[in-house]
Amino acid sequence: MNLYHLRYFITLAHLEHYTKAAEKLNITQPSLSSAISSLEKELGVSLFERDGRNVVLTKTGKMFFSAVEESLEILDSNVKTLKSISNGEGTIDLAFLRTLGSDFVPDVTAGFLKANSDKEIKFHFYTGVTADILQGLKDRKYDIAFCSKIKEEHAIEFIPVAKQELVLIVPIDHPLASKDTIDLIETISYPQIIFTKKSGLRPIIDDLFKQIGKTPKVAYEVEEDQVIAGLVSKNFGIAVCPNMPILNSMNLKIIQIESPNWERIFYLAVVKDRPLTPVVQKFKNFVIEYSKHNFMNMSSVKK
């Protein structure tokens, strides 16, 4: 079925006059008549009938008119959307670790929107742990993400964009609270709250304990760093976690880990060899350039 013929049909149905419709469509009247006849022949029904010098829709023509007009509106709307997407506009589904939601994500997305203020761009934000975020990328739920790196994820491209130090947090009245720096081996005798295995931070912390040849006394395993901090503040145990601004407002002591020292790296993640929409590709490029100038210890910028 010819798309132009459908548009001719809609125009004629509105104007109810061949000459006026042909003029509006910028075609000849015989061409319009031929198009309508071809459409009627293809459908096997009459769409118009004469009413003096005008034409009006038949009963079947009215039925067809409603369906065609709605379909063309949907088509035109989607064509308009796709053209805006090709022009670098649209929506970006961005997933990230909650610990990045205080400063990094707001800063980089606000900077991108400001740099593209002439475009219609929106973000949909999602948070989660690294394993779930990466699965969401592969399932096309997210366009792009900020998370930890998992070496086994060969289908994902990881680009380092930010870093953050790890610290030890203890209740304010804990025996270790008098310290400002600590060797991790000094924590072994105390119950600890650690991240679950779904967290990208878990293998990093496990590796720290491997370096000192010890295994921590695990009291609880928790996904979210803010929940861990809350539990520590209520004397459920001590924990190695990211140095976050929220820690400064909680009833706990932040202790620098002197040995073994570690900085957590955060990565921009996308699925390898999967085409990105122009706006997502532009955002990816923006983040990479942004990180060249802002790749610093995030605790120093109130991550």
Sine and cosine of phi, psi and omega as CSV:
sin_phi,cos_phi,sin_psi,cos_psi,sin_omega,cos_omega
0.00,0.00,0.77,-0.64,-0.08,-1.00
-0.97,0.22,0.82,-0.57,-0.02,-1.00
-0.89,0.45,-0.62,0.79,0.02,-1.00
-0.89,0.46,-0.63,0.78,0.00,-1.00
-0.89,0.46,-0.60,0.80,0.03,-1.00
-0.92,0.40,-0.63,0.78,0.03,-1.00
-0.93,0.37,-0.61,0.79,0.07,-1.00
-0.88,0.48,-0.68,0.73,-0.01,-1.00
-0.86,0.50,-0.72,0.69,-0.01,-1.00
-0.89,0.46,-0.69,0.72,-0.01,-1.00
-0.89,0.46,-0.70,0.71,0.01,-1.00
-0.91,0.42,-0.61,0.79,0.01,-1.00
-0.90,0.43,-0.57,0.82,0.01,-1.00
-0.96,0.27,-0.69,0.73,-0.10,-1.00
-1.00,0.03,-0.42,0.91,0.04,-1.00
0.84,0.55,0.53,0.85,-0.02,-1.00
-0.41,-0.91,0.84,-0.54,-0.08,-1.00
-0.88,0.47,-0.71,0.71,-0.06,-1.00
-0.90,0.43,-0.72,0.69,-0.01,-1.00
-0.90,0.43,-0.66,0.75,-0.01,-1.00
-0.92,0.40,-0.66,0.75,0.01,-1.00
-0.89,0.45,-0.64,0.77,0.02,-1.00
-0.90,0.44,-0.69,0.72,0.00,-1.00
-0.91,0.41,-0.59,0.81,-0.01,-1.00
-0.99,0.13,-0.15,0.99,-0.01,-1.00
0.87,0.49,0.67,0.74,0.09,-1.00
-0.75,-0.67,0.17,-0.99,0.02,-1.00
-0.98,0.18,0.39,-0.92,0.01,-1.00
-0.90,0.43,-0.65,0.76,0.05,-1.00
-0.87,0.49,-0.59,0.81,0.02,-1.00
-0.91,0.42,-0.64,0.77,0.03,-1.00
-0.92,0.40,-0.70,0.71,0.01,-1.00
-0.87,0.49,-0.66,0.75,0.00,-1.00
-0.90,0.43,-0.63,0.78,-0.01,-1.00
-0.91,0.40,-0.69,0.72,-0.01,-1.00
-0.92,0.39,-0.65,0.76,0.03,-1.00
-0.88,0.47,-0.66,0.75,0.02,-1.00
-0.90,0.45,-0.64,0.77,0.01,-1.00
-0.92,0.40,-0.69,0.72,0.01,-1.00
-0.90,0.44,-0.62,0.79,0.01,-1.00
-0.91,0.41,-0.65,0.76,0.00,-1.00
-0.91,0.41,-0.62,0.78,-0.02,-1.00
-0.99,0.13,-0.41,0.91,0.00,-1.00
0.98,0.18,0.30,0.95,0.02,-1.00
-0.64,-0.77,0.34,-0.94,0.09,-1.00
-1.00,0.07,0.72,-0.70,-0.01,-1.00
-0.99,-0.16,-0.45,0.89,-0.03,-1.00
-0.76,-0.65,0.41,-0.91,0.15,-0.99
-0.67,-0.74,0.45,-0.90,-0.04,-1.00
-0.94,0.33,0.60,-0.80,0.10,-1.00
-0.63,-0.77,0.99,0.14,-0.11,-0.99
0.94,0.34,-0.82,-0.57,0.01,-1.00
-1.00,0.02,-0.09,1.00,0.01,-1.00
-0.97,-0.26,0.03,-1.00,0.13,-0.99
-0.79,-0.62,0.51,-0.86,0.05,-1.00
-0.75,-0.66,0.36,-0.93,0.01,-1.00
-0.93,0.35,0.63,-0.78,0.15,-0.99
-0.98,0.21,0.06,-1.00,0.03,-1.00
-0.86,0.50,-0.71,0.70,0.04,-1.00
-0.94,0.35,-0.52,0.86,0.04,-1.00
-0.90,0.43,-0.62,0.78,0.03,-1.00
-0.91,0.41,-0.64,0.77,0.03,-1.00
-0.89,0.46,-0.70,0.72,-0.03,-1.00
-0.93,0.36,-0.58,0.81,-0.03,-1.00
-0.86,0.51,-0.73,0.68,-0.04,-1.00
-0.87,0.49,-0.69,0.72,-0.03,-1.00
-0.92,0.39,-0.69,0.73,-0.04,-1.00
-0.93,0.37,-0.68,0.73,-0.03,-1.00
-0.89,0.46,-0.68,0.73,0.02,-1.00
-0.91,0.42,-0.67,0.74,-0.01,-1.00
-0.90,0.43,-0.67,0.74,0.00,-1.00
-0.93,0.38,-0.58,0.81,0.05,-1.00
-0.90,0.44,-0.68,0.73,0.03,-1.00
-0.90,0.43,-0.70,0.72,0.01,-1.00
-0.88,0.48,-0.75,0.66,-0.02,-1.00
-0.90,0.45,-0.61,0.79,0.02,-1.00
-0.90,0.43,-0.67,0.74,0.00,-1.00
-0.94,0.33,-0.59,0.80,0.07,-1.00
-0.89,0.46,-0.68,0.74,0.03,-1.00
-0.89,0.46,-0.67,0.74,0.02,-1.00
-0.89,0.46,-0.71,0.70,-0.01,-1.00
-0.90,0.43,-0.59,0.80,0.04,-1.00
-0.92,0.40,-0.61,0.79,0.03,-1.00
-0.93,0.37,-0.58,0.81,0.05,-1.00
-0.91,0.42,-0.68,0.73,0.02,-1.00
-0.91,0.41,-0.34,0.94,0.01,-1.00
-1.00,-0.04,0.21,0.98,0.05,-1.00
1.00,0.07,0.38,0.92,0.05,-1.00
-0.91,-0.41,0.08,-1.00,0.04,-1.00
0.81,-0.58,-0.27,-0.96,-0.08,-1.00
-0.93,-0.36,0.64,-0.77,0.05,-1.00
-0.91,-0.41,0.87,-0.49,0.08,-1.00
-1.00,0.02,0.96,-0.28,-0.12,-0.99
-0.92,-0.39,0.83,-0.56,0.06,-1.00
-0.94,-0.33,0.55,-0.84,-0.02,-1.00
-0.38,-0.93,0.34,-0.94,0.11,-0.99
-0.93,0.37,0.64,-0.77,-0.06,-1.00
-0.86,0.51,-0.51,0.86,0.00,-1.00
-0.90,0.44,-0.31,0.95,0.03,-1.00
-1.00,-0.01,-0.03,1.00,-0.08,-1.00
-0.99,0.14,-0.15,0.99,-0.01,-1.00
-0.97,0.23,-0.71,0.70,-0.09,-1.00
-0.73,-0.69,-0.79,0.61,-0.17,-0.99
-0.85,0.53,-0.82,0.58,-0.04,-1.00
-0.90,0.44,-0.74,0.67,0.06,-1.00
-0.85,0.53,-0.65,0.76,-0.03,-1.00
-0.91,0.42,-0.76,0.66,-0.10,-0.99
-0.95,0.31,-0.58,0.81,0.02,-1.00
-0.96,0.29,-0.63,0.78,0.05,-1.00
-0.90,0.44,-0.64,0.77,0.03,-1.00
-0.90,0.45,-0.64,0.77,0.01,-1.00
-0.92,0.40,-0.69,0.72,0.01,-1.00
-0.90,0.43,-0.63,0.78,0.02,-1.00
-0.91,0.42,-0.64,0.76,0.00,-1.00
-0.95,0.32,-0.28,0.96,0.00,-1.00
-0.80,-0.60,0.68,0.73,-0.08,-1.00
-0.91,0.42,-0.29,0.96,0.01,-1.00
-1.00,0.06,0.00,1.00,-0.03,-1.00
-0.93,-0.37,0.44,-0.90,0.09,-1.00
-1.00,0.00,0.99,-0.11,-0.05,-1.00
-0.79,-0.61,0.71,-0.70,0.05,-1.00
-0.75,-0.66,0.49,-0.87,0.09,-1.00
-0.93,-0.36,0.64,-0.77,0.25,-0.97
-0.94,-0.34,0.84,-0.54,-0.10,-1.00
-0.98,-0.21,0.65,-0.76,0.03,-1.00
-0.68,-0.74,0.57,-0.82,0.06,-1.00
-0.83,-0.56,0.36,-0.93,0.01,-1.00
0.09,-1.00,-0.07,-1.00,0.08,-1.00
-1.00,0.03,0.30,-0.96,-0.13,-0.99
-0.82,0.57,-0.73,0.68,-0.05,-1.00
-0.85,0.52,-0.69,0.73,0.00,-1.00
-0.94,0.34,-0.62,0.79,0.01,-1.00
-0.89,0.46,-0.72,0.70,-0.02,-1.00
-0.91,0.41,-0.60,0.80,0.06,-1.00
-0.91,0.41,-0.62,0.78,0.05,-1.00
-0.89,0.45,-0.59,0.80,0.08,-1.00
-0.89,0.46,-0.74,0.67,-0.03,-1.00
-0.92,0.39,-0.49,0.87,0.02,-1.00
-1.00,0.06,0.10,0.99,0.01,-1.00
0.92,0.40,0.34,0.94,0.08,-1.00
-0.97,0.25,-0.56,0.83,0.01,-1.00
-0.87,-0.49,0.48,-0.88,0.07,-1.00
-1.00,0.06,-0.60,0.80,-0.15,-0.99
-0.38,-0.92,0.38,-0.93,-0.08,-1.00
-0.50,-0.87,0.32,-0.95,0.15,-0.99
-0.85,-0.53,0.87,-0.50,-0.08,-1.00
-0.32,-0.95,-0.16,-0.99,0.09,-1.00
-0.99,0.11,0.20,-0.98,0.00,-1.00
-0.99,-0.15,0.72,-0.69,0.11,-0.99
-0.90,-0.43,0.89,-0.45,-0.13,-0.99
-0.87,0.50,-0.52,0.85,-0.06,-1.00
-0.97,0.26,-0.20,0.98,-0.03,-1.00
-1.00,0.10,0.98,0.17,-0.07,-1.00
-0.97,0.26,-0.27,0.96,0.00,-1.00
-0.99,0.10,-0.10,0.99,-0.07,-1.00
-0.95,-0.30,0.69,-0.73,0.13,-0.99
-1.00,-0.02,0.82,-0.57,0.00,-1.00
-0.92,-0.38,0.80,-0.60,0.02,-1.00
-0.82,-0.57,0.88,-0.47,-0.02,-1.00
-0.90,0.44,0.74,-0.67,-0.04,-1.00
-0.75,-0.66,-0.29,0.96,-0.02,-1.00
-0.32,-0.95,0.27,-0.96,0.04,-1.00
-0.60,-0.80,0.30,-0.95,-0.08,-1.00
-0.44,-0.90,0.63,-0.78,0.00,-1.00
-0.99,0.11,0.43,-0.90,0.12,-0.99
-0.99,-0.16,0.61,-0.80,0.01,-1.00
-0.73,-0.68,0.22,-0.98,0.13,-0.99
-0.99,-0.16,0.74,-0.68,0.08,-1.00
-0.89,-0.46,0.65,-0.76,-0.02,-1.00
-0.67,-0.74,0.38,-0.92,0.09,-1.00
-0.86,0.51,0.46,-0.89,-0.09,-1.00
-0.89,0.46,-0.44,0.90,-0.01,-1.00
-0.97,-0.24,0.30,0.95,-0.02,-1.00
-0.97,0.25,0.50,-0.87,0.04,-1.00
-0.83,0.56,-0.45,0.89,0.00,-1.00
-1.00,0.05,-0.09,1.00,-0.10,-1.00
-0.91,0.41,-0.26,0.96,0.00,-1.00
-0.98,0.19,-0.18,0.98,-0.06,-1.00
-1.00,-0.01,0.52,-0.85,0.11,-0.99
-0.97,-0.25,-0.45,0.89,0.10,-1.00
-0.73,-0.69,0.38,-0.93,-0.08,-1.00
-0.45,-0.89,0.49,-0.87,0.19,-0.98
-1.00,-0.05,0.72,-0.70,-0.11,-0.99
-0.84,0.54,-0.46,0.89,-0.02,-1.00
-0.90,0.43,-0.36,0.93,0.02,-1.00
-0.96,0.29,-0.19,0.98,-0.05,-1.00
-1.00,-0.06,-0.17,0.99,-0.19,-0.98
-0.87,0.50,-0.54,0.84,-0.06,-1.00
-0.98,0.18,-0.05,1.00,-0.07,-1.00
-0.93,-0.36,0.59,-0.80,0.06,-1.00
-0.87,0.49,0.66,-0.75,-0.06,-1.00
-0.81,-0.59,0.49,-0.87,0.10,-1.00
-0.97,-0.26,0.84,-0.54,-0.05,-1.00
-0.83,-0.55,0.23,-0.97,0.01,-1.00
-0.96,0.26,0.50,-0.87,0.07,-1.00
-0.93,0.36,0.23,-0.97,-0.03,-1.00
-0.94,0.34,-0.25,0.97,0.06,-1.00
-0.96,0.27,-0.34,0.94,-0.04,-1.00
-0.98,0.21,0.67,-0.75,0.06,-1.00
-0.93,0.37,-0.26,0.97,0.00,-1.00
-0.99,0.11,-0.36,0.93,-0.06,-1.00
-0.85,0.53,-0.78,0.62,-0.02,-1.00
-0.89,0.45,-0.46,0.89,0.02,-1.00
-0.93,0.38,-0.72,0.69,-0.01,-1.00
-0.93,0.36,-0.63,0.78,0.07,-1.00
-0.84,0.54,-0.65,0.76,-0.02,-1.00
-0.91,0.41,-0.57,0.82,0.04,-1.00
-0.88,0.48,-0.68,0.74,0.00,-1.00
-0.95,0.32,-0.53,0.85,0.07,-1.00
-0.90,0.44,-0.57,0.82,-0.01,-1.00
-0.89,0.45,-0.50,0.87,0.01,-1.00
-0.99,-0.15,0.05,1.00,0.06,-1.00
0.93,0.36,0.47,0.88,-0.03,-1.00
-0.76,-0.65,0.35,-0.94,0.07,-1.00
-0.88,-0.48,0.80,-0.60,-0.03,-1.00
-0.94,0.33,0.43,-0.90,0.11,-0.99
-0.99,0.15,0.97,-0.23,-0.10,-1.00
-0.99,0.12,0.90,-0.44,0.05,-1.00
-1.00,-0.01,-0.67,0.74,-0.02,-1.00
-0.55,-0.83,0.47,-0.88,0.14,-0.99
-0.88,-0.47,0.81,-0.58,-0.11,-0.99
-0.72,-0.69,0.55,-0.84,-0.02,-1.00
-0.98,0.20,-0.72,0.70,-0.19,-0.98
-0.99,-0.13,0.71,-0.71,-0.03,-1.00
-0.91,0.42,-0.55,0.83,0.01,-1.00
-0.93,0.36,-0.56,0.83,0.06,-1.00
-0.93,0.37,-0.65,0.76,0.06,-1.00
-0.85,0.53,-0.72,0.69,0.00,-1.00
-0.88,0.48,-0.64,0.77,0.02,-1.00
-0.89,0.45,-0.67,0.74,0.01,-1.00
-0.91,0.41,-0.64,0.77,0.04,-1.00
-0.88,0.47,-0.68,0.73,-0.03,-1.00
-0.89,0.45,-0.34,0.94,0.00,-1.00
-0.97,-0.26,0.32,0.95,0.12,-0.99
0.94,0.35,0.51,0.86,0.08,-1.00
-0.99,0.10,-0.19,0.98,-0.02,-1.00
0.43,-0.91,-0.12,-0.99,0.08,-1.00
-0.92,-0.39,0.20,-0.98,-0.05,-1.00
-0.38,-0.92,0.50,-0.87,0.20,-0.98
-1.00,-0.10,0.82,-0.57,-0.05,-1.00
-0.46,-0.89,0.16,-0.99,0.04,-1.00
-0.90,0.43,0.53,-0.85,0.07,-1.00
-0.99,0.16,0.98,-0.20,-0.10,-0.99
-0.92,-0.39,0.49,-0.87,0.03,-1.00
-0.83,0.56,-0.57,0.82,-0.05,-1.00
-0.88,0.47,-0.43,0.90,0.00,-1.00
-0.87,0.49,-0.55,0.84,-0.04,-1.00
-0.92,0.38,-0.32,0.95,-0.04,-1.00
-0.98,-0.22,0.09,1.00,-0.05,-1.00
-0.95,-0.31,0.33,-0.94,-0.06,-1.00
-0.99,0.13,0.93,0.36,0.00,-1.00
-0.46,-0.89,0.18,-0.98,0.00,-1.00
-0.93,-0.36,0.75,-0.67,0.05,-1.00
-0.99,-0.12,0.83,-0.56,-0.04,-1.00
-0.86,-0.51,0.78,-0.62,0.03,-1.00
-0.94,0.34,0.72,-0.69,0.05,-1.00
-1.00,0.06,0.94,-0.34,-0.07,-1.00
-0.98,0.19,-0.58,0.81,-0.01,-1.00
-0.39,-0.92,0.71,-0.70,-0.20,0.98
-0.97,0.24,0.66,-0.75,-0.06,-1.00
-1.00,0.08,0.54,-0.84,-0.03,-1.00
-0.44,-0.90,0.61,-0.80,0.14,-0.99
-0.88,-0.47,0.74,-0.67,-0.01,-1.00
-0.99,0.11,0.76,-0.65,0.02,-1.00
-0.98,-0.17,0.70,-0.72,0.09,-1.00
-0.96,-0.28,0.56,-0.83,-0.11,-0.99
-0.82,-0.57,0.54,-0.84,0.25,-0.97
-0.99,0.15,0.74,-0.67,-0.05,-1.00
-0.80,-0.60,0.74,-0.67,0.12,-0.99
-0.64,-0.77,0.33,-0.94,0.04,-1.00
-0.97,0.23,0.76,-0.65,0.00,-1.00
-0.89,0.46,0.59,-0.81,0.12,-0.99
0.86,0.51,0.30,0.95,0.08,-1.00
-0.97,-0.24,0.83,-0.56,-0.03,-1.00
-0.86,0.50,0.68,-0.73,0.07,-1.00
-0.97,-0.22,0.53,-0.85,0.11,-0.99
-0.91,0.42,0.40,-0.92,-0.02,-1.00
-0.79,0.62,-0.65,0.76,-0.04,-1.00
-0.94,0.34,-0.59,0.81,0.04,-1.00
-0.94,0.35,-0.65,0.76,0.05,-1.00
-0.88,0.47,-0.64,0.77,0.01,-1.00
-0.91,0.41,-0.64,0.77,0.04,-1.00
-0.91,0.40,-0.66,0.75,0.04,-1.00
-0.84,0.53,-0.74,0.67,0.01,-1.00
-0.89,0.46,-0.62,0.78,0.00,-1.00
-0.89,0.45,-0.70,0.71,-0.02,-1.00
-0.90,0.44,-0.67,0.75,0.00,-1.00
-0.88,0.48,-0.69,0.72,0.01,-1.00
-0.93,0.37,-0.65,0.76,0.02,-1.00
-0.87,0.50,-0.67,0.74,-0.06,-1.00
-0.93,0.38,-0.45,0.89,0.03,-1.00
-0.89,0.46,-0.53,0.85,-0.05,-1.00
-0.99,-0.16,-0.25,0.97,-0.11,-0.99
-0.81,-0.59,0.21,0.98,-0.01,-1.00
-0.97,0.24,1.00,-0.02,-0.05,-1.00
-0.64,-0.77,0.13,-0.99,0.05,-1.00
-0.89,0.46,0.89,-0.46,-0.14,-0.99
-0.92,0.39,-0.39,0.92,0.02,-1.00
-0.92,0.39,-0.40,0.91,0.00,-1.00
-0.98,0.19,-0.21,0.98,0.04,-1.00
-0.87,-0.48,0.46,0.89,0.03,-1.00
0.83,0.56,0.83,0.56,-0.03,-1.00
-0.73,0.69,0.00,0.00,0.00,0.00
